[in-house]
Amino acid sequence: MKDIRIAIIGCGNLGQAILKGLIDDHTYPSENITATKRHTEVLEPFKAEGIVVTSNNKAAVESSDLIIVALKPHDILKTLEELGPSLNPGNHKLVSLATGISMDQIEKAIGKQLPIFRAMPNTGADVKESLTCLCSQYASLEDEQLVDYFFNRIGTTITIDEDLMEAATVLGACGIAFVMRFMRAMVQGGIQIGFSAKTANEIVNQTVMGASQLLIERKEHPEFEIDKVTTPKGCTIAGLNEMEHYGFSSALIRGIVTSYEKIEK
């Protein structure tokens, strides 16, 4: 795997998060990674880590094996049309991070068949805690293992059907923002009941991490763990019930559905 050369085309926030995750993993040589952006100034710090930085997408593709295209949906097809002649079906594997752009659209844009993947990581990649959903076409088992390997360097991966990729965007990628907003509200509440902002942040961050780890390790439904801390006439159930009176769960569900409907339009 260490001989595989990677190009990350369009290193915005998500591309840079993946880049940082790969660098921090320390199991893959940084000099085998090329990162591109129209204005390369923001990528200058990565040069010190050995990353090749350029604004030339075509050169990056031609010198790489695994191409991760981290462009916005409105930019990706035009760029792929331009890169099509440089893609080699016998060598290249193409991974798109663009929401709402199907693998059939990608194939049409590049004008040839080669292993195509759609991936939906999240910015947790920056600290190697992304959950990346993957689907593919024309990919061999070896191709799938290769893509899994690299995305597992920045977290964990699951394989899903392509028709669930937009839903994965909302739950896994938009979900980062939803959780952050919930955490911000917890901090604000903590300040109101007496904590400093710094202490409230520390308590909330560790509490959310602990709750997540409980569910990951024990594989229980969230309500099972909730039941363990809701005693009769206790403060926890009183707080939960008050949140539900104001629509806590329904507001979150409506937000998720609204984000999904925005993609589907």
Secondary structure, 3 states (H helix, E strand, C coil): CCCCCEEEECCCHHHHHHHHHHHHHCCCCHHHEEEECCCHHHHHHHHCCCCEEECCHHHHHHCCCEEEECCCHHHHHHHHHHHHHHCCCCCCEEEECCCCCCHHHHHHHHCCCCCEEEEECCHHHHHCCEEEEEEEECCCHHHHHHHHHHHHCCEEEEECCHHHHHHHHHHHHHHHHHHHHHHHHHHHHHHHCCCCHHHHHHHHHHHHHHHHHHHHHHCCCHHHHHHCCCCCCCHHHHHHHHHHHCCHHHHHHHHHHHHHHHHHC
